[in-house]
Amino acid sequence: MEKKFRITVEGKQYVVTVEDITTDSAQGFYQDTAAAAAPPSVVAAAPAATTPAPAASSPGVAGPGDEVAPLGGVVQTVHVSVGQAINEGDKLVSLEAMKMVTHVVARRGGKVVSIAVKPGDPVDAGQVLLTIG
């Protein structure tokens, strides 16, 4: 049995078809005998409306000295300070996502030019955390 739903994710609307694949009809969430006779189809999500995302919400393009967040989460700790000399592999920032901590390490050595985040800040994947000069 299939049901169609309209959901909104981050301002974009999607029409989603959900198919109940349980073999026991008593365990189904809803009973719809008309939909049970329909042939099975591929379940896919398609945008209901195409609207461009606002530029302010995109992470932006990182430069050659920028260290970026590998995933979305919350900044737990910033391990460096502006002006500090660092080496490749040094721990820079700790991010927490889904109760797991991910450490962002330096891809190259240099001096920390700027830090764009502080503990407690939410970050998106690809967002610039700091710049190494």
Rosetta constraint file for C-alpha pairs under 8 A:
AtomPair CA 1 CA 19 HARMONIC 5.58 0.50
AtomPair CA 1 CA 20 HARMONIC 5.31 0.50
AtomPair CA 1 CA 21 HARMONIC 7.53 0.50
AtomPair CA 1 CA 32 HARMONIC 7.28 0.50
AtomPair CA 1 CA 35 HARMONIC 5.46 0.50
AtomPair CA 1 CA 36 HARMONIC 4.56 0.50
AtomPair CA 1 CA 37 HARMONIC 7.84 0.50
AtomPair CA 1 CA 38 HARMONIC 7.59 0.50
AtomPair CA 2 CA 17 HARMONIC 6.56 0.50
AtomPair CA 2 CA 18 HARMONIC 5.44 0.50
AtomPair CA 2 CA 19 HARMONIC 4.22 0.50
AtomPair CA 2 CA 20 HARMONIC 6.18 0.50
AtomPair CA 2 CA 35 HARMONIC 6.23 0.50
AtomPair CA 2 CA 36 HARMONIC 7.38 0.50
AtomPair CA 3 CA 17 HARMONIC 5.69 0.50
AtomPair CA 3 CA 18 HARMONIC 5.27 0.50
AtomPair CA 3 CA 19 HARMONIC 6.48 0.50
AtomPair CA 3 CA 35 HARMONIC 7.94 0.50
AtomPair CA 4 CA 15 HARMONIC 6.84 0.50
AtomPair CA 4 CA 16 HARMONIC 5.61 0.50
AtomPair CA 4 CA 17 HARMONIC 4.36 0.50
AtomPair CA 4 CA 18 HARMONIC 6.17 0.50
AtomPair CA 5 CA 15 HARMONIC 5.75 0.50
AtomPair CA 5 CA 16 HARMONIC 5.24 0.50
AtomPair CA 5 CA 17 HARMONIC 6.36 0.50
AtomPair CA 5 CA 18 HARMONIC 7.65 0.50
AtomPair CA 6 CA 13 HARMONIC 6.77 0.50
AtomPair CA 6 CA 14 HARMONIC 5.63 0.50
AtomPair CA 6 CA 15 HARMONIC 4.49 0.50
AtomPair CA 6 CA 16 HARMONIC 6.16 0.50
AtomPair CA 7 CA 13 HARMONIC 5.70 0.50
AtomPair CA 7 CA 14 HARMONIC 5.36 0.50
AtomPair CA 7 CA 15 HARMONIC 6.47 0.50
AtomPair CA 7 CA 16 HARMONIC 7.33 0.50
AtomPair CA 8 CA 12 HARMONIC 5.36 0.50
AtomPair CA 8 CA 13 HARMONIC 4.35 0.50
AtomPair CA 8 CA 14 HARMONIC 6.18 0.50
AtomPair CA 9 CA 13 HARMONIC 6.48 0.50
AtomPair CA 9 CA 14 HARMONIC 7.75 0.50
AtomPair CA 12 CA 47 HARMONIC 7.29 0.50
AtomPair CA 12 CA 48 HARMONIC 7.86 0.50
AtomPair CA 12 CA 49 HARMONIC 7.29 0.50
AtomPair CA 12 CA 50 HARMONIC 7.95 0.50
AtomPair CA 12 CA 51 HARMONIC 7.65 0.50
AtomPair CA 13 CA 47 HARMONIC 6.09 0.50
AtomPair CA 13 CA 48 HARMONIC 5.40 0.50
AtomPair CA 13 CA 49 HARMONIC 6.43 0.50
AtomPair CA 14 CA 45 HARMONIC 6.32 0.50
AtomPair CA 14 CA 46 HARMONIC 5.71 0.50
AtomPair CA 14 CA 47 HARMONIC 4.58 0.50
AtomPair CA 14 CA 48 HARMONIC 4.96 0.50
AtomPair CA 14 CA 49 HARMONIC 7.73 0.50
AtomPair CA 15 CA 45 HARMONIC 6.03 0.50
AtomPair CA 15 CA 46 HARMONIC 6.02 0.50
AtomPair CA 15 CA 47 HARMONIC 6.67 0.50
AtomPair CA 15 CA 48 HARMONIC 5.99 0.50
AtomPair CA 16 CA 43 HARMONIC 7.54 0.50
AtomPair CA 16 CA 44 HARMONIC 6.44 0.50
AtomPair CA 16 CA 45 HARMONIC 4.91 0.50
AtomPair CA 16 CA 46 HARMONIC 7.13 0.50
AtomPair CA 17 CA 43 HARMONIC 5.66 0.50
AtomPair CA 17 CA 44 HARMONIC 6.59 0.50
AtomPair CA 17 CA 45 HARMONIC 7.19 0.50
AtomPair CA 18 CA 43 HARMONIC 6.61 0.50
AtomPair CA 19 CA 43 HARMONIC 7.32 0.50
AtomPair CA 20 CA 28 HARMONIC 7.03 0.50
AtomPair CA 22 CA 27 HARMONIC 7.18 0.50
AtomPair CA 22 CA 28 HARMONIC 6.93 0.50
AtomPair CA 24 CA 28 HARMONIC 7.30 0.50
AtomPair CA 32 CA 36 HARMONIC 6.64 0.50
AtomPair CA 33 CA 37 HARMONIC 7.12 0.50
AtomPair CA 34 CA 38 HARMONIC 7.44 0.50
AtomPair CA 53 CA 57 HARMONIC 7.55 0.50
AtomPair CA 53 CA 58 HARMONIC 7.94 0.50
AtomPair CA 54 CA 58 HARMONIC 7.31 0.50
AtomPair CA 59 CA 124 HARMONIC 6.89 0.50
AtomPair CA 59 CA 125 HARMONIC 7.55 0.50
AtomPair CA 59 CA 126 HARMONIC 5.95 0.50
AtomPair CA 59 CA 127 HARMONIC 4.78 0.50
AtomPair CA 59 CA 128 HARMONIC 7.48 0.50
AtomPair CA 60 CA 126 HARMONIC 7.79 0.50
AtomPair CA 60 CA 127 HARMONIC 7.00 0.50
AtomPair CA 62 CA 66 HARMONIC 5.73 0.50
AtomPair CA 62 CA 67 HARMONIC 7.78 0.50
AtomPair CA 62 CA 68 HARMONIC 7.30 0.50
AtomPair CA 62 CA 126 HARMONIC 7.81 0.50
AtomPair CA 62 CA 127 HARMONIC 7.77 0.50
AtomPair CA 62 CA 128 HARMONIC 6.38 0.50
AtomPair CA 65 CA 131 HARMONIC 5.32 0.50
AtomPair CA 65 CA 132 HARMONIC 4.86 0.50
AtomPair CA 65 CA 133 HARMONIC 6.00 0.50
AtomPair CA 66 CA 128 HARMONIC 6.16 0.50
AtomPair CA 66 CA 129 HARMONIC 7.31 0.50
AtomPair CA 66 CA 130 HARMONIC 5.82 0.50
AtomPair CA 66 CA 131 HARMONIC 4.31 0.50
AtomPair CA 66 CA 132 HARMONIC 6.17 0.50
AtomPair CA 67 CA 106 HARMONIC 7.16 0.50
AtomPair CA 67 CA 107 HARMONIC 7.71 0.50
AtomPair CA 67 CA 128 HARMONIC 5.86 0.50
AtomPair CA 67 CA 129 HARMONIC 5.74 0.50
AtomPair CA 67 CA 130 HARMONIC 5.50 0.50
AtomPair CA 67 CA 131 HARMONIC 6.06 0.50
AtomPair CA 67 CA 132 HARMONIC 7.49 0.50
AtomPair CA 68 CA 125 HARMONIC 7.50 0.50
AtomPair CA 68 CA 126 HARMONIC 5.20 0.50
AtomPair CA 68 CA 127 HARMONIC 5.25 0.50
AtomPair CA 68 CA 128 HARMONIC 4.30 0.50
AtomPair CA 68 CA 129 HARMONIC 5.25 0.50
AtomPair CA 68 CA 130 HARMONIC 7.27 0.50
AtomPair CA 69 CA 104 HARMONIC 7.23 0.50
AtomPair CA 69 CA 123 HARMONIC 7.15 0.50
AtomPair CA 69 CA 124 HARMONIC 6.84 0.50
AtomPair CA 69 CA 125 HARMONIC 5.15 0.50
AtomPair CA 69 CA 126 HARMONIC 5.12 0.50
AtomPair CA 69 CA 127 HARMONIC 5.47 0.50
AtomPair CA 69 CA 128 HARMONIC 6.50 0.50
AtomPair CA 69 CA 129 HARMONIC 6.39 0.50
AtomPair CA 70 CA 104 HARMONIC 7.66 0.50
AtomPair CA 70 CA 125 HARMONIC 5.30 0.50
AtomPair CA 70 CA 126 HARMONIC 6.09 0.50
AtomPair CA 71 CA 123 HARMONIC 7.99 0.50
AtomPair CA 71 CA 124 HARMONIC 6.31 0.50
AtomPair CA 71 CA 125 HARMONIC 4.03 0.50
AtomPair CA 71 CA 126 HARMONIC 7.04 0.50
AtomPair CA 72 CA 97 HARMONIC 6.87 0.50
AtomPair CA 72 CA 122 HARMONIC 7.55 0.50
AtomPair CA 72 CA 123 HARMONIC 5.37 0.50
AtomPair CA 72 CA 124 HARMONIC 4.08 0.50
AtomPair CA 72 CA 125 HARMONIC 4.58 0.50
AtomPair CA 73 CA 95 HARMONIC 6.00 0.50
AtomPair CA 73 CA 96 HARMONIC 5.43 0.50
AtomPair CA 73 CA 97 HARMONIC 4.52 0.50
AtomPair CA 73 CA 98 HARMONIC 7.82 0.50
AtomPair CA 73 CA 122 HARMONIC 5.75 0.50
AtomPair CA 73 CA 123 HARMONIC 5.49 0.50
AtomPair CA 73 CA 124 HARMONIC 6.62 0.50
AtomPair CA 74 CA 95 HARMONIC 5.50 0.50
AtomPair CA 74 CA 96 HARMONIC 5.22 0.50
AtomPair CA 74 CA 97 HARMONIC 6.51 0.50
AtomPair CA 74 CA 119 HARMONIC 7.65 0.50
AtomPair CA 74 CA 120 HARMONIC 5.88 0.50
AtomPair CA 74 CA 121 HARMONIC 5.59 0.50
AtomPair CA 74 CA 122 HARMONIC 4.31 0.50
AtomPair CA 74 CA 123 HARMONIC 5.92 0.50
AtomPair CA 75 CA 93 HARMONIC 7.21 0.50
AtomPair CA 75 CA 94 HARMONIC 6.13 0.50
AtomPair CA 75 CA 95 HARMONIC 4.59 0.50
AtomPair CA 75 CA 96 HARMONIC 6.34 0.50
AtomPair CA 75 CA 117 HARMONIC 7.40 0.50
AtomPair CA 75 CA 118 HARMONIC 6.62 0.50
AtomPair CA 75 CA 119 HARMONIC 4.88 0.50
AtomPair CA 75 CA 120 HARMONIC 5.26 0.50
AtomPair CA 75 CA 121 HARMONIC 5.38 0.50
AtomPair CA 75 CA 122 HARMONIC 6.33 0.50
AtomPair CA 75 CA 123 HARMONIC 7.14 0.50
AtomPair CA 76 CA 93 HARMONIC 7.58 0.50
AtomPair CA 76 CA 94 HARMONIC 5.38 0.50
AtomPair CA 76 CA 95 HARMONIC 5.27 0.50
AtomPair CA 76 CA 96 HARMONIC 6.01 0.50
AtomPair CA 76 CA 119 HARMONIC 5.10 0.50
AtomPair CA 76 CA 120 HARMONIC 6.13 0.50
AtomPair CA 77 CA 93 HARMONIC 5.71 0.50
AtomPair CA 77 CA 94 HARMONIC 5.09 0.50
AtomPair CA 77 CA 95 HARMONIC 7.20 0.50
AtomPair CA 77 CA 118 HARMONIC 7.52 0.50
AtomPair CA 77 CA 119 HARMONIC 5.37 0.50
AtomPair CA 78 CA 92 HARMONIC 6.20 0.50
AtomPair CA 78 CA 93 HARMONIC 4.53 0.50
AtomPair CA 78 CA 94 HARMONIC 6.52 0.50
AtomPair CA 78 CA 117 HARMONIC 8.00 0.50
AtomPair CA 78 CA 118 HARMONIC 6.62 0.50
AtomPair CA 78 CA 119 HARMONIC 6.59 0.50
AtomPair CA 79 CA 91 HARMONIC 6.58 0.50
AtomPair CA 79 CA 92 HARMONIC 5.07 0.50
AtomPair CA 79 CA 93 HARMONIC 5.62 0.50
AtomPair CA 79 CA 94 HARMONIC 7.74 0.50
AtomPair CA 80 CA 84 HARMONIC 6.65 0.50
AtomPair CA 80 CA 92 HARMONIC 5.80 0.50
AtomPair CA 80 CA 93 HARMONIC 7.67 0.50
AtomPair CA 80 CA 112 HARMONIC 7.68 0.50
AtomPair CA 81 CA 112 HARMONIC 6.82 0.50
AtomPair CA 81 CA 115 HARMONIC 7.50 0.50
AtomPair CA 82 CA 111 HARMONIC 7.79 0.50
AtomPair CA 82 CA 112 HARMONIC 5.05 0.50
AtomPair CA 82 CA 113 HARMONIC 5.68 0.50
AtomPair CA 82 CA 114 HARMONIC 5.68 0.50
AtomPair CA 82 CA 115 HARMONIC 6.70 0.50
AtomPair CA 83 CA 111 HARMONIC 5.76 0.50
AtomPair CA 83 CA 112 HARMONIC 5.11 0.50
AtomPair CA 83 CA 113 HARMONIC 6.07 0.50
AtomPair CA 84 CA 111 HARMONIC 5.53 0.50
AtomPair CA 84 CA 112 HARMONIC 5.49 0.50
AtomPair CA 85 CA 109 HARMONIC 7.63 0.50
AtomPair CA 85 CA 110 HARMONIC 5.72 0.50
AtomPair CA 85 CA 111 HARMONIC 4.35 0.50
AtomPair CA 85 CA 112 HARMONIC 6.51 0.50
AtomPair CA 86 CA 90 HARMONIC 6.43 0.50
AtomPair CA 86 CA 106 HARMONIC 7.75 0.50
AtomPair CA 86 CA 109 HARMONIC 5.37 0.50
AtomPair CA 86 CA 110 HARMONIC 5.50 0.50
AtomPair CA 86 CA 111 HARMONIC 5.96 0.50
AtomPair CA 86 CA 112 HARMONIC 7.35 0.50
AtomPair CA 87 CA 106 HARMONIC 6.98 0.50
AtomPair CA 87 CA 108 HARMONIC 6.41 0.50
AtomPair CA 87 CA 109 HARMONIC 3.98 0.50
AtomPair CA 87 CA 110 HARMONIC 6.47 0.50
AtomPair CA 88 CA 105 HARMONIC 7.54 0.50
AtomPair CA 88 CA 106 HARMONIC 5.02 0.50
AtomPair CA 88 CA 107 HARMONIC 5.36 0.50
AtomPair CA 88 CA 108 HARMONIC 4.27 0.50
AtomPair CA 88 CA 109 HARMONIC 4.59 0.50
AtomPair CA 89 CA 105 HARMONIC 5.19 0.50
AtomPair CA 89 CA 106 HARMONIC 4.92 0.50
AtomPair CA 89 CA 107 HARMONIC 6.29 0.50
AtomPair CA 89 CA 108 HARMONIC 7.30 0.50
AtomPair CA 90 CA 105 HARMONIC 5.33 0.50
AtomPair CA 90 CA 106 HARMONIC 5.42 0.50
AtomPair CA 91 CA 103 HARMONIC 6.49 0.50
AtomPair CA 91 CA 104 HARMONIC 6.07 0.50
AtomPair CA 91 CA 105 HARMONIC 4.43 0.50
AtomPair CA 91 CA 106 HARMONIC 6.55 0.50
AtomPair CA 92 CA 103 HARMONIC 7.29 0.50
AtomPair CA 92 CA 104 HARMONIC 5.64 0.50
AtomPair CA 92 CA 105 HARMONIC 5.33 0.50
AtomPair CA 92 CA 106 HARMONIC 6.45 0.50
AtomPair CA 93 CA 103 HARMONIC 5.89 0.50
AtomPair CA 93 CA 104 HARMONIC 5.20 0.50
AtomPair CA 93 CA 105 HARMONIC 7.24 0.50
AtomPair CA 93 CA 129 HARMONIC 7.93 0.50
AtomPair CA 94 CA 101 HARMONIC 6.39 0.50
AtomPair CA 94 CA 102 HARMONIC 5.65 0.50
AtomPair CA 94 CA 103 HARMONIC 4.45 0.50
AtomPair CA 94 CA 104 HARMONIC 6.14 0.50
AtomPair CA 95 CA 101 HARMONIC 5.50 0.50
AtomPair CA 95 CA 102 HARMONIC 5.15 0.50
AtomPair CA 95 CA 103 HARMONIC 6.30 0.50
AtomPair CA 95 CA 104 HARMONIC 7.61 0.50
AtomPair CA 96 CA 100 HARMONIC 5.47 0.50
AtomPair CA 96 CA 101 HARMONIC 4.44 0.50
AtomPair CA 96 CA 102 HARMONIC 6.30 0.50
AtomPair CA 97 CA 101 HARMONIC 6.50 0.50
AtomPair CA 97 CA 102 HARMONIC 7.78 0.50
AtomPair CA 109 CA 132 HARMONIC 7.67 0.50
AtomPair CA 110 CA 132 HARMONIC 5.89 0.50
AtomPair CA 110 CA 133 HARMONIC 5.64 0.50
AtomPair CA 111 CA 132 HARMONIC 5.44 0.50
AtomPair CA 111 CA 133 HARMONIC 5.31 0.50
AtomPair CA 112 CA 130 HARMONIC 7.37 0.50
AtomPair CA 112 CA 131 HARMONIC 6.00 0.50
AtomPair CA 112 CA 132 HARMONIC 4.55 0.50
AtomPair CA 112 CA 133 HARMONIC 6.23 0.50
AtomPair CA 113 CA 130 HARMONIC 7.60 0.50
AtomPair CA 113 CA 131 HARMONIC 5.47 0.50
AtomPair CA 113 CA 132 HARMONIC 5.44 0.50
AtomPair CA 113 CA 133 HARMONIC 5.72 0.50
AtomPair CA 114 CA 130 HARMONIC 5.57 0.50
AtomPair CA 114 CA 131 HARMONIC 5.29 0.50
AtomPair CA 114 CA 132 HARMONIC 7.38 0.50
AtomPair CA 115 CA 129 HARMONIC 6.25 0.50
AtomPair CA 115 CA 130 HARMONIC 4.24 0.50
AtomPair CA 115 CA 131 HARMONIC 6.51 0.50
AtomPair CA 116 CA 128 HARMONIC 6.89 0.50
AtomPair CA 116 CA 129 HARMONIC 5.22 0.50
AtomPair CA 116 CA 130 HARMONIC 5.40 0.50
AtomPair CA 117 CA 121 HARMONIC 6.32 0.50
AtomPair CA 117 CA 129 HARMONIC 5.77 0.50
AtomPair CA 117 CA 130 HARMONIC 7.40 0.50
AtomPair CA 123 CA 127 HARMONIC 6.40 0.50
